[in-house]
């Protein structure tokens, strides 16, 4: 994909986020907040044994944090706990199609990941 297509994907996910709902029955829940910009993300995970059977998120933020939460929760569906531990900054940026990002926007992009690794 070109940078323009990834930019459009981020804007589309901001308008129509994936997996944005509160999971009522969850095994894991973590909320993180970025005080510099006001973004807040809360991730909910339901496990069956070691495997994610359902994952969702709630929160408010900019297009990048919203797209990141959408893409990350979608990517993690049906993964196991050991796979979650392997997710890093590079993977999140890859999911978003971003090669370079300024430090302020990087915090937005990584906020959902911070929920998984508080």
MOPAC internal coordinates of N, CA, C and O (Angstrom, degrees):
PM7 1SCF
backbone

  N    0.0000 0     0.00 0     0.00 0    0    0    0
  C    1.4513 1     0.00 0     0.00 0    1    0    0
  C    1.5193 1   109.56 1     0.00 0    2    1    0
  O    1.2310 1   121.15 1   -29.63 1    3    2    1
  N    1.2994 1   115.40 1   150.37 1    3    2    1
  C    1.4546 1   119.91 1   176.38 1    5    3    2
  C    1.5273 1   109.45 1   -84.81 1    6    5    3
  O    1.2310 1   120.65 1   -14.99 1    7    6    5
  N    1.3302 1   116.37 1   165.01 1    7    6    5
  C    1.4607 1   120.51 1   177.93 1    9    7    6
  C    1.5200 1   111.54 1   -57.88 1   10    9    7
  O    1.2310 1   120.40 1   142.16 1   11   10    9
  N    1.3253 1   116.84 1   -37.84 1   11   10    9
  C    1.4642 1   120.96 1   179.78 1   13   11   10
  C    1.5295 1   111.03 1   -63.82 1   14   13   11
  O    1.2310 1   120.31 1   140.98 1   15   14   13
  N    1.3315 1   117.02 1   -39.02 1   15   14   13
  C    1.4649 1   119.70 1   178.12 1   17   15   14
  C    1.5262 1   111.33 1   -67.46 1   18   17   15
  O    1.2310 1   120.44 1   139.93 1   19   18   17
  N    1.3350 1   116.77 1   -40.07 1   19   18   17
  C    1.4621 1   119.15 1   177.10 1   21   19   18
  C    1.5180 1   110.78 1   -65.65 1   22   21   19
  O    1.2310 1   120.18 1   141.36 1   23   22   21
  N    1.3273 1   117.25 1   -38.64 1   23   22   21
  C    1.4586 1   121.33 1   177.04 1   25   23   22
  C    1.5270 1   109.78 1   -59.99 1   26   25   23
  O    1.2310 1   120.66 1   136.14 1   27   26   25
  N    1.3230 1   116.34 1   -43.86 1   27   26   25
  C    1.4646 1   121.06 1   179.11 1   29   27   26
  C    1.5316 1   110.59 1   -66.03 1   30   29   27
  O    1.2310 1   120.05 1   141.73 1   31   30   29
  N    1.3245 1   117.51 1   -38.27 1   31   30   29
  C    1.4698 1   121.42 1   176.95 1   33   31   30
  C    1.5297 1   110.37 1   -60.29 1   34   33   31
  O    1.2310 1   119.98 1   135.01 1   35   34   33
  N    1.3232 1   117.65 1   -44.99 1   35   34   33
  C    1.4690 1   121.47 1   178.92 1   37   35   34
  C    1.5240 1   110.36 1   -60.99 1   38   37   35
  O    1.2310 1   120.04 1   135.62 1   39   38   37
  N    1.3140 1   117.52 1   -44.38 1   39   38   37
  C    1.4661 1   120.82 1   178.84 1   41   39   38
  C    1.5250 1   111.56 1   -65.09 1   42   41   39
  O    1.2310 1   120.39 1   141.30 1   43   42   41
  N    1.3409 1   116.86 1   -38.70 1   43   42   41
  C    1.4612 1   120.43 1   178.95 1   45   43   42
  C    1.5337 1   111.04 1   -66.43 1   46   45   43
  O    1.2310 1   120.50 1   138.20 1   47   46   45
  N    1.3301 1   116.64 1   -41.80 1   47   46   45
  C    1.4674 1   119.76 1   178.21 1   49   47   46
  C    1.5216 1   111.24 1   -67.18 1   50   49   47
  O    1.2310 1   119.89 1   152.49 1   51   50   49
  N    1.3095 1   117.82 1   -27.51 1   51   50   49
  C    1.4562 1   120.81 1   175.09 1   53   51   50
  C    1.5328 1   110.14 1   -67.91 1   54   53   51
  O    1.2310 1   120.75 1   141.22 1   55   54   53
  N    1.3264 1   116.18 1   -38.78 1   55   54   53
  C    1.4678 1   120.72 1   179.20 1   57   55   54
  C    1.5297 1   112.31 1   -77.48 1   58   57   55
  O    1.2310 1   120.77 1   145.51 1   59   58   57
  N    1.3276 1   116.14 1   -34.49 1   59   58   57
  C    1.4733 1   122.07 1  -175.63 1   61   59   58
  C    1.5300 1   109.09 1  -134.21 1   62   61   59
  O    1.2310 1   120.05 1  -106.68 1   63   62   61
  N    1.3365 1   117.52 1    73.32 1   63   62   61
  C    1.4714 1   119.57 1  -175.99 1   65   63   62
  C    1.5271 1   112.72 1   -66.61 1   66   65   63
  O    1.2310 1   121.62 1   -31.98 1   67   66   65
  N    1.3178 1   114.51 1   148.02 1   67   66   65
  C    1.4578 1   122.36 1   176.29 1   69   67   66
  C    1.5278 1   109.60 1   -89.31 1   70   69   67
  O    1.2310 1   120.34 1   -36.79 1   71   70   69
  N    1.3051 1   116.96 1   143.21 1   71   70   69
  C    1.4701 1   124.13 1   170.94 1   73   71   70
  C    1.5240 1   113.37 1    61.77 1   74   73   71
  O    1.2310 1   119.77 1  -159.59 1   75   74   73
  N    1.3206 1   118.05 1    20.41 1   75   74   73
  C    1.4621 1   120.57 1  -178.92 1   77   75   74
  C    1.5191 1   109.19 1   -87.28 1   78   77   75
  O    1.2310 1   121.87 1   -80.06 1   79   78   77
  N    1.3078 1   114.03 1    99.94 1   79   78   77
  C    1.4656 1   122.65 1   178.25 1   81   79   78
  C    1.5175 1   107.29 1  -169.12 1   82   81   79
  O    1.2310 1   120.88 1   -19.24 1   83   82   81
  N    1.3092 1   115.92 1   160.76 1   83   82   81
  C    1.4559 1   119.11 1   176.23 1   85   83   82
  C    1.5163 1   108.73 1   -91.88 1   86   85   83
  O    1.2310 1   120.87 1   -55.35 1   87   86   85
  N    1.3072 1   115.95 1   124.65 1   87   86   85
  C    1.4589 1   121.62 1   176.02 1   89   87   86
  C    1.5311 1   106.79 1   -80.61 1   90   89   87
  O    1.2310 1   120.31 1   -56.11 1   91   90   89
  N    1.3077 1   117.01 1   123.89 1   91   90   89
  C    1.4712 1   120.54 1  -178.37 1   93   91   90
  C    1.5259 1   112.09 1   -78.36 1   94   93   91
  O    1.2310 1   120.36 1   144.93 1   95   94   93
  N    1.3273 1   116.93 1   -35.07 1   95   94   93
  C    1.4601 1   122.20 1  -178.62 1   97   95   94
  C    1.5249 1   107.63 1  -112.89 1   98   97   95
  O    1.2310 1   120.23 1   -77.44 1   99   98   97
  N    1.3235 1   117.16 1   102.56 1   99   98   97
  C    1.4559 1   120.95 1  -175.71 1  101   99   98
  C    1.5228 1   110.64 1  -134.45 1  102  101   99
  O    1.2310 1   121.05 1   -21.00 1  103  102  101
  N    1.3180 1   115.60 1   159.00 1  103  102  101
  C    1.4591 1   122.46 1   176.44 1  105  103  102
  C    1.5268 1   111.63 1  -104.81 1  106  105  103
  O    1.2310 1   120.97 1   158.73 1  107  106  105
  N    1.3207 1   115.75 1   -21.27 1  107  106  105
  C    1.4634 1   121.35 1  -177.95 1  109  107  106
  C    1.5192 1   108.12 1  -139.99 1  110  109  107
  O    1.2310 1   121.55 1   -42.65 1  111  110  109
  N    1.3316 1   114.64 1   137.35 1  111  110  109
  C    1.4656 1   120.13 1   176.67 1  113  111  110
  C    1.5161 1   107.49 1  -148.05 1  114  113  111
  O    1.2310 1   121.10 1   -49.48 1  115  114  113
  N    1.3176 1   115.50 1   130.52 1  115  114  113
  C    1.4727 1   119.82 1   178.84 1  117  115  114
  C    1.5186 1   108.58 1  -143.59 1  118  117  115
  O    1.2310 1   121.02 1   -45.83 1  119  118  117
  N    1.3255 1   115.66 1   134.17 1  119  118  117
  C    1.4620 1   121.80 1   177.97 1  121  119  118
  C    1.5165 1   108.52 1  -115.58 1  122  121  119
  O    1.2310 1   120.96 1   -43.32 1  123  122  121
  N    1.3203 1   115.76 1   136.68 1  123  122  121
  C    1.4596 1   122.14 1   175.34 1  125  123  122
  C    1.5240 1   108.78 1  -131.26 1  126  125  123
  O    1.2310 1   121.36 1   -29.57 1  127  126  125
  N    1.3159 1   114.99 1   150.43 1  127  126  125
  C    1.4590 1   122.12 1  -176.59 1  129  127  126
  C    1.5177 1   109.16 1  -134.55 1  130  129  127
  O    1.2310 1   120.42 1   -40.88 1  131  130  129
  N    1.3093 1   116.81 1   139.12 1  131  130  129
  C    1.4583 1   121.79 1   175.15 1  133  131  130
  C    1.5256 1   107.28 1  -103.76 1  134  133  131
  O    1.2310 1   119.78 1   -78.24 1  135  134  133
  N    1.3254 1   118.03 1   101.76 1  135  134  133
  C    1.4715 1   120.18 1  -176.33 1  137  135  134
  C    1.5308 1   113.55 1   -66.20 1  138  137  135
  O    1.2310 1   120.01 1   160.86 1  139  138  137
  N    1.3193 1   117.58 1   -19.14 1  139  138  137
  C    1.4677 1   119.82 1  -178.92 1  141  139  138
  C    1.5224 1   112.29 1   -71.46 1  142  141  139
  O    1.2310 1   120.33 1   147.30 1  143  142  141
  N    1.3353 1   116.97 1   -32.70 1  143  142  141
  C    1.4699 1   118.88 1  -177.33 1  145  143  142
  C    1.5278 1   112.82 1  -122.67 1  146  145  143
  O    1.2310 1   120.36 1   166.83 1  147  146  145
  N    1.3274 1   116.93 1   -13.17 1  147  146  145
  C    1.4592 1   120.49 1   179.41 1  149  147  146
  C    1.5141 1   115.45 1    92.40 1  150  149  147
  O    1.2310 1   119.76 1   178.31 1  151  150  149
  N    1.3356 1   118.07 1    -1.69 1  151  150  149
  C    1.4637 1   120.52 1   178.00 1  153  151  150
  C    1.5304 1   109.97 1   -64.30 1  154  153  151
  O    1.2310 1   121.05 1   -36.62 1  155  154  153
  N    1.3230 1   115.59 1   143.38 1  155  154  153
  C    1.4662 1   121.68 1   176.40 1  157  155  154
  C    1.5259 1   108.27 1  -140.35 1  158  157  155
  O    1.2310 1   120.88 1   -44.71 1  159  158  157
  N    1.3354 1   115.91 1   135.29 1  159  158  157
  C    1.4659 1   122.00 1   179.57 1  161  159  158
  C    1.5189 1   108.21 1  -135.61 1  162  161  159
  O    1.2310 1   121.23 1   -42.47 1  163  162  161
  N    1.3114 1   115.25 1   137.53 1  163  162  161
  C    1.4653 1   122.27 1   175.37 1  165  163  162
  C    1.5239 1   107.01 1  -128.89 1  166  165  163
  O    1.2310 1   120.82 1   -54.04 1  167  166  165
  N    1.3284 1   116.03 1   125.96 1  167  166  165
  C    1.4664 1   121.36 1  -178.73 1  169  167  166
  C    1.5281 1   109.14 1  -109.53 1  170  169  167
  O    1.2310 1   121.13 1   -41.21 1  171  170  169
  N    1.3316 1   115.45 1   138.79 1  171  170  169
  C    1.4623 1   123.92 1   178.28 1  173  171  170
  C    1.5237 1   108.11 1  -119.99 1  174  173  171
  O    1.2310 1   120.54 1   -46.22 1  175  174  173
  N    1.3312 1   116.57 1   133.78 1  175  174  173
  C    1.4670 1   120.61 1   178.79 1  177  175  174
  C    1.5213 1   109.83 1  -131.81 1  178  177  175
  O    1.2310 1   120.89 1   -44.08 1  179  178  177
  N    1.3143 1   115.91 1   135.92 1  179  178  177
  C    1.4616 1   123.76 1   172.20 1  181  179  178
  C    1.5181 1   107.51 1  -112.85 1  182  181  179
  O    1.2310 1   120.79 1   -52.59 1  183  182  181
  N    1.3290 1   116.10 1   127.41 1  183  182  181
  C    1.4663 1   121.89 1  -179.84 1  185  183  182
  C    1.5232 1   110.82 1  -109.53 1  186  185  183
  O    1.2310 1   121.57 1   -27.94 1  187  186  185
  N    1.3045 1   114.61 1   152.06 1  187  186  185
  C    1.4500 1   122.34 1   164.48 1  189  187  186
  C    1.5218 1   103.75 1  -122.65 1  190  189  187
  O    1.2310 1   120.73 1   -75.94 1  191  190  189
  N    1.3187 1   116.21 1   104.06 1  191  190  189
  C    1.4548 1   120.11 1  -171.90 1  193  191  190
  C    1.5120 1   109.05 1    66.98 1  194  193  191
  O    1.2310 1   120.49 1    62.58 1  195  194  193
  N    1.3021 1   116.68 1  -117.42 1  195  194  193
  C    1.4662 1   123.17 1  -177.62 1  197  195  194
  C    1.5346 1   112.41 1  -101.12 1  198  197  195
  O    1.2310 1   120.27 1   175.22 1  199  198  197
  N    1.3340 1   117.08 1    -4.78 1  199  198  197
  C    1.4625 1   122.17 1  -171.45 1  201  199  198
  C    1.5348 1   111.59 1  -103.66 1  202  201  199
  O    1.2310 1   120.86 1   -41.32 1  203  202  201
  N    1.3245 1   115.97 1   138.68 1  203  202  201
  C    1.4595 1   120.96 1   175.36 1  205  203  202
  C    1.5302 1   108.26 1   -72.43 1  206  205  203
  O    1.2310 1   120.84 1   -57.15 1  207  206  205
  N    1.3212 1   116.00 1   122.85 1  207  206  205
  C    1.4644 1   120.04 1   176.90 1  209  207  206
  C    1.5224 1   111.58 1  -102.90 1  210  209  207
  O    1.2310 1   120.56 1   157.96 1  211  210  209
  N    1.3337 1   116.53 1   -22.04 1  211  210  209
  C    1.4606 1   120.37 1   175.88 1  213  211  210
  C    1.5238 1   107.95 1  -155.34 1  214  213  211
  O    1.2310 1   121.10 1   -34.34 1  215  214  213
  N    1.3173 1   115.50 1   145.66 1  215  214  213
  C    1.4577 1   121.10 1  -179.87 1  217  215  214
  C    1.5243 1   108.15 1  -149.61 1  218  217  215
  O    1.2310 1   121.33 1   -39.76 1  219  218  217
  N    1.3210 1   115.07 1   140.24 1  219  218  217
  C    1.4581 1   119.57 1   178.21 1  221  219  218
  C    1.5190 1   108.96 1  -151.84 1  222  221  219
  O    1.2310 1   121.71 1    -2.92 1  223  222  221
  N    1.3144 1   114.34 1   177.08 1  223  222  221
  C    1.4567 1   119.22 1   178.28 1  225  223  222
  C    1.5256 1   109.15 1  -149.56 1  226  225  223
  O    1.2310 1   121.60 1   -21.00 1  227  226  225
  N    1.3070 1   114.54 1   159.00 1  227  226  225
  C    1.4546 1   123.77 1   174.42 1  229  227  226
  C    1.5127 1   106.71 1  -134.95 1  230  229  227
  O    1.2310 1   120.27 1   -22.36 1  231  230  229
  N    1.2949 1   117.08 1   157.64 1  231  230  229
  C    1.4490 1   119.87 1   174.43 1  233  231  230
  C    1.5066 1   112.45 1   148.74 1  234  233  231
  O    1.2310 1   122.14 1    -0.92 1  235  234  233
  N    1.3058 1   113.51 1   179.08 1  235  234  233
  C    1.4515 1   121.95 1   179.01 1  237  235  234
  C    1.5080 1   108.18 1  -136.47 1  238  237  235
  O    1.2310 1   121.10 1   -38.32 1  239  238  237
  N    1.3135 1   115.51 1   141.68 1  239  238  237
  C    1.4476 1   118.70 1   178.06 1  241  239  238
  C    1.5111 1   112.08 1   178.67 1  242  241  239
  O    1.2310 1   121.67 1    10.77 1  243  242  241
  N    1.2882 1   114.41 1  -169.23 1  243  242  241
  C    1.4629 1   121.51 1  -179.09 1  245  243  242
  C    1.5269 1   110.36 1   -74.46 1  246  245  243
  O    1.2310 1   121.32 1    -4.58 1  247  246  245
  N    1.3231 1   115.07 1   175.42 1  247  246  245
  C    1.4631 1   120.66 1  -178.67 1  249  247  246
  C    1.5228 1   111.74 1   -60.73 1  250  249  247
  O    1.2310 1   119.93 1   143.54 1  251  250  249
  N    1.3118 1   117.75 1   -36.46 1  251  250  249
  C    1.4747 1   120.09 1  -177.50 1  253  251  250
  C    1.5214 1   111.36 1   -70.69 1  254  253  251
  O    1.2310 1   119.34 1   135.45 1  255  254  253
  N    1.3320 1   118.87 1   -44.55 1  255  254  253
  C    1.4694 1   119.03 1   179.52 1  257  255  254
  C    1.5244 1   111.06 1   -67.92 1  258  257  255
  O    1.2310 1   120.13 1   144.45 1  259  258  257
  N    1.3262 1   117.36 1   -35.55 1  259  258  257
  C    1.4660 1   121.33 1   177.68 1  261  259  258
  C    1.5252 1   110.66 1   -66.24 1  262  261  259
  O    1.2310 1   120.36 1   133.75 1  263  262  261
  N    1.3134 1   116.92 1   -46.25 1  263  262  261
  C    1.4689 1   120.40 1   178.49 1  265  263  262
  C    1.5216 1   110.97 1   -64.49 1  266  265  263
  O    1.2310 1   120.49 1   140.95 1  267  266  265
  N    1.3106 1   116.68 1   -39.05 1  267  266  265
  C    1.4558 1   120.85 1   179.34 1  269  267  266
  C    1.5294 1   110.89 1   -63.23 1  270  269  267
  O    1.2310 1   120.20 1   133.73 1  271  270  269
  N    1.3264 1   117.23 1   -46.27 1  271  270  269
  C    1.4700 1   120.66 1   178.20 1  273  271  270
  C    1.5236 1   110.78 1   -62.25 1  274  273  271
  O    1.2310 1   120.42 1   139.82 1  275  274  273
  N    1.3127 1   116.79 1   -40.18 1  275  274  273
  C    1.4668 1   121.07 1   178.74 1  277  275  274
  C    1.5234 1   111.51 1   -63.62 1  278  277  275
  O    1.2310 1   120.88 1   128.58 1  279  278  277
  N    1.3245 1   115.92 1   -51.42 1  279  278  277
  C    1.4660 1   120.36 1  -177.15 1  281  279  278
  C    1.5294 1   111.79 1   -67.15 1  282  281  279
  O    1.2310 1   120.33 1   138.59 1  283  282  281
  N    1.3224 1   116.98 1   -41.41 1  283  282  281
  C    1.4582 1   119.98 1  -178.16 1  285  283  282
  C    1.5244 1   111.44 1   -66.48 1  286  285  283
  O    1.2310 1   120.01 1   134.85 1  287  286  285
  N    1.3317 1   117.59 1   -45.15 1  287  286  285
  C    1.4702 1   118.86 1   179.22 1  289  287  286
  C    1.5254 1   110.87 1   -65.68 1  290  289  287
  O    1.2310 1   120.05 1   143.65 1  291  290  289
  N    1.3246 1   117.51 1   -36.35 1  291  290  289
  C    1.4606 1   119.73 1   177.68 1  293  291  290
  C    1.5275 1   110.98 1   -66.07 1  294  293  291
  O    1.2310 1   120.67 1   138.04 1  295  294  293
  N    1.3082 1   116.32 1   -41.96 1  295  294  293
  C    1.4661 1   121.71 1   179.38 1  297  295  294
  C    1.5390 1   111.43 1   -63.05 1  298  297  295
  O    1.2310 1   120.15 1   144.01 1  299  298  297
  N    1.3222 1   117.31 1   -35.99 1  299  298  297
  C    1.4661 1   121.00 1  -174.25 1  301  299  298
  C    1.5301 1   114.42 1   -80.91 1  302  301  299
  O    1.2310 1   119.82 1   170.72 1  303  302  301
  N    1.3064 1   117.95 1    -9.28 1  303  302  301
  C    1.4678 1   119.75 1   178.96 1  305  303  302
  C    1.5258 1   109.68 1   -55.57 1  306  305  303
  O    1.2310 1   121.36 1   -48.16 1  307  306  305
  N    1.3285 1   115.01 1   131.84 1  307  306  305
  C    1.4723 1   124.09 1   177.73 1  309  307  306
  C    1.5261 1   114.39 1    68.23 1  310  309  307
  O    1.2310 1   119.61 1  -169.61 1  311  310  309
  N    1.3211 1   118.34 1    10.39 1  311  310  309
  C    1.4628 1   121.48 1   175.55 1  313  311  310
  C    1.5333 1   108.50 1   -85.24 1  314  313  311
  O    1.2310 1   120.69 1   -14.62 1  315  314  313
  N    1.3341 1   116.29 1   165.38 1  315  314  313
  C    1.4610 1   119.54 1   177.49 1  317  315  314
  C    1.5288 1   109.84 1  -105.99 1  318  317  315
  O    1.2310 1   121.31 1    -6.88 1  319  318  317
  N    1.3269 1   115.09 1   173.12 1  319  318  317
  C    1.4632 1   120.41 1  -174.79 1  321  319  318
  C    1.5230 1   112.87 1   -60.23 1  322  321  319
  O    1.2310 1   119.95 1   144.31 1  323  322  321
  N    1.3139 1   117.69 1   -35.69 1  323  322  321
  C    1.4652 1   119.07 1   179.98 1  325  323  322
  C    1.5274 1   111.33 1   -68.67 1  326  325  323
  O    1.2310 1   120.19 1   149.38 1  327  326  325
  N    1.3236 1   117.24 1   -30.62 1  327  326  325
  C    1.4637 1   120.26 1   177.31 1  329  327  326
  C    1.5242 1   111.42 1   -70.56 1  330  329  327
  O    1.2310 1   120.18 1   146.82 1  331  330  329
  N    1.3204 1   117.27 1   -33.18 1  331  330  329
  C    1.4693 1   120.98 1   176.79 1  333  331  330
  C    1.5226 1   109.71 1   -60.51 1  334  333  331
  O    1.2310 1   120.51 1   137.88 1  335  334  333
  N    1.3214 1   116.62 1   -42.12 1  335  334  333
  C    1.4668 1   121.26 1  -177.52 1  337  335  334
  C    1.5260 1   112.73 1   -64.75 1  338  337  335
  O    1.2310 1   120.17 1   160.27 1  339  338  337
  N    1.3256 1   117.27 1   -19.73 1  339  338  337
  C    1.4651 1   121.25 1  -178.98 1  341  339  338
  C    1.5288 1   112.96 1   -86.06 1  342  341  339
  O    1.2310 1   120.23 1   168.63 1  343  342  341
  N    1.3316 1   117.17 1   -11.37 1  343  342  341
  C    1.4629 1   120.71 1  -179.16 1  345  343  342
  C    1.5264 1   108.54 1   -70.47 1  346  345  343
  O    1.2310 1   120.97 1   -49.45 1  347  346  345
  N    1.3277 1   115.75 1   130.55 1  347  346  345
  C    1.4628 1   120.16 1  -179.62 1  349  347  346
  C    1.5314 1   109.75 1  -135.60 1  350  349  347
  O    1.2310 1   121.17 1     1.85 1  351  350  349
  N    1.3143 1   115.38 1  -178.15 1  351  350  349
  C    1.4555 1   122.06 1  -178.81 1  353  351  350
  C    1.5230 1   111.54 1   -55.12 1  354  353  351
  O    1.2310 1   120.76 1   136.24 1  355  354  353
  N    1.3006 1   116.16 1   -43.76 1  355  354  353
  C    1.4625 1   120.96 1  -178.32 1  357  355  354
  C    1.5255 1   111.40 1   -60.49 1  358  357  355
  O    1.2310 1   120.21 1   138.36 1  359  358  357
  N    1.3272 1   117.21 1   -41.64 1  359  358  357
  C    1.4687 1   121.28 1  -179.73 1  361  359  358
  C    1.5211 1   110.67 1   -65.64 1  362  361  359
  O    1.2310 1   120.19 1   137.69 1  363  362  361
  N    1.3259 1   117.24 1   -42.31 1  363  362  361
  C    1.4616 1   120.86 1  -179.84 1  365  363  362
  C    1.5244 1   110.13 1   -62.61 1  366  365  363
  O    1.2310 1   120.33 1   133.65 1  367  366  365
  N    1.3204 1   116.97 1   -46.35 1  367  366  365
  C    1.4617 1   120.24 1   179.14 1  369  367  366
  C    1.5254 1   111.46 1   -64.34 1  370  369  367
  O    1.2310 1   120.74 1   144.28 1  371  370  369
  N    1.3309 1   116.18 1   -35.72 1  371  370  369
  C    1.4574 1   120.66 1   176.53 1  373  371  370
  C    1.5303 1   110.87 1   -63.63 1  374  373  371
  O    1.2310 1   120.30 1   135.96 1  375  374  373
  N    1.3412 1   117.03 1   -44.04 1  375  374  373
  C    1.4586 1   120.69 1   177.93 1  377  375  374
  C    1.5288 1   111.35 1   -58.92 1  378  377  375
  O    1.2310 1   120.99 1   143.43 1  379  378  377
  N    1.3307 1   115.70 1   -36.57 1  379  378  377
  C    1.4633 1   121.11 1  -179.72 1  381  379  378
  C    1.5260 1   113.10 1   -83.58 1  382  381  379
  O    1.2310 1   120.65 1   169.73 1  383  382  381
  N    1.3234 1   116.36 1   -10.27 1  383  382  381
  C    1.4512 1   120.03 1  -178.46 1  385  383  382
  C    1.5165 1   113.56 1    73.79 1  386  385  383
  O    1.2310 1   120.80 1  -154.29 1  387  386  385
  N    1.3155 1   116.08 1    25.71 1  387  386  385
  C    1.4600 1   120.94 1  -178.58 1  389  387  386
  C    1.5199 1   109.91 1  -104.99 1  390  389  387
  O    1.2310 1   121.05 1   -53.13 1  391  390  389
  N    1.3116 1   115.59 1   126.87 1  391  390  389
  C    1.4609 1   120.41 1   176.99 1  393  391  390
  C    1.5217 1   110.53 1   -93.94 1  394  393  391
  O    1.2310 1   121.56 1   138.53 1  395  394  393
  N    1.3072 1   114.62 1   -41.47 1  395  394  393
  C    1.4556 1   120.74 1   179.51 1  397  395  394
  C    1.5164 1   108.34 1  -129.86 1  398  397  395
  O    1.2310 1   121.35 1   -36.17 1  399  398  397
  N    1.3170 1   115.02 1   143.83 1  399  398  397
  C    1.4540 1   120.05 1  -179.77 1  401  399  398
  C    1.5271 1   107.59 1  -153.14 1  402  401  399
  O    1.2310 1   120.61 1   -37.82 1  403  402  401
  N    1.3172 1   116.44 1   142.18 1  403  402  401
  C    1.4612 1   117.75 1  -179.03 1  405  403  402
  C    1.5307 1   110.17 1   -72.47 1  406  405  403
  O    1.2310 1   119.70 1   -22.07 1  407  406  405
  N    1.3233 1   118.18 1   157.93 1  407  406  405
  C    1.4693 1   121.72 1  -173.90 1  409  407  406
  C    1.5264 1   114.71 1   -56.24 1  410  409  407
  O    1.2310 1   119.72 1   142.01 1  411  410  409
  N    1.3083 1   118.14 1   -37.99 1  411  410  409
  C    1.4700 1   120.05 1   179.55 1  413  411  410
  C    1.5279 1   110.48 1   -65.52 1  414  413  411
  O    1.2310 1   120.01 1   137.79 1  415  414  413
  N    1.3187 1   117.59 1   -42.21 1  415  414  413
  C    1.4676 1   121.55 1   179.78 1  417  415  414
  C    1.5256 1   110.74 1   -73.18 1  418  417  415
  O    1.2310 1   120.21 1   151.79 1  419  418  417
  N    1.3189 1   117.20 1   -28.21 1  419  418  417
  C    1.4656 1   120.53 1   177.57 1  421  419  418
  C    1.5288 1   110.05 1   -61.69 1  422  421  419
  O    1.2310 1   120.35 1   139.05 1  423  422  421
  N    1.3191 1   116.94 1   -40.95 1  423  422  421
  C    1.4778 1   119.85 1   177.16 1  425  423  422
  C    1.5152 1   110.97 1   -60.16 1  426  425  423
  O    1.2310 1   120.36 1   141.12 1  427  426  425
  N    1.3263 1   116.91 1   -38.88 1  427  426  425
  C    1.4736 1   121.19 1   178.04 1  429  427  426
  C    1.5286 1   110.19 1   -64.61 1  430  429  427
  O    1.2310 1   120.79 1   134.17 1  431  430  429
  N    1.3259 1   116.09 1   -45.83 1  431  430  429
  C    1.4659 1   120.75 1  -178.00 1  433  431  430
  C    1.5236 1   112.12 1   -64.49 1  434  433  431
  O    1.2310 1   120.45 1   146.60 1  435  434  433
  N    1.3308 1   116.75 1   -33.40 1  435  434  433
  C    1.4636 1   120.56 1  -175.68 1  437  435  434
  C    1.5203 1   114.80 1   -92.86 1  438  437  435
  O    1.2310 1   119.89 1   176.16 1  439  438  437
  N    1.3253 1   117.82 1    -3.84 1  439  438  437
  C    1.4632 1   120.53 1  -178.73 1  441  439  438
  C    1.5380 1   112.48 1   -56.95 1  442  441  439
  O    1.2310 1   118.56 1   134.24 1  443  442  441
  N    1.3360 1   120.36 1   -45.76 1  443  442  441
  C    1.4680 1   118.88 1   177.04 1  445  443  442
  C    1.5334 1   113.03 1   -62.73 1  446  445  443
  O    1.2310 1   120.15 1   144.28 1  447  446  445
  N    1.3075 1   117.32 1   -35.72 1  447  446  445
  C    1.4672 1   120.39 1   176.62 1  449  447  446
  C    1.5232 1   110.70 1   -64.24 1  450  449  447
  O    1.2310 1   120.68 1   142.79 1  451  450  449
  N    1.3103 1   116.31 1   -37.21 1  451  450  449
  C    1.4710 1   121.03 1   177.74 1  453  451  450
  C    1.5289 1   111.00 1   -60.17 1  454  453  451
  O    1.2310 1   120.40 1   148.57 1  455  454  453
  N    1.3209 1   116.84 1   -31.43 1  455  454  453
  C    1.4692 1   120.38 1   176.35 1  457  455  454
  C    1.5237 1   111.40 1   -63.48 1  458  457  455
  O    1.2310 1   120.67 1   147.07 1  459  458  457
  N    1.3138 1   116.32 1   -32.93 1  459  458  457
  C    1.4626 1   120.71 1  -178.15 1  461  459  458
  C    1.5146 1   111.79 1   -82.72 1  462  461  459
  O    1.2310 1   120.26 1   156.19 1  463  462  461
  N    1.3146 1   117.11 1   -23.81 1  463  462  461
  C    1.4663 1   122.79 1  -176.72 1  465  463  462
  C    1.5204 1   109.50 1  -132.06 1  466  465  463
  O    1.2310 1   119.85 1  -116.01 1  467  466  465
  N    1.3405 1   117.90 1    63.99 1  467  466  465
  C    1.4789 1   119.18 1  -175.86 1  469  467  466
  C    1.5096 1   112.68 1   -66.78 1  470  469  467
  O    1.2310 1   120.10 1   180.00 1  471  470  469

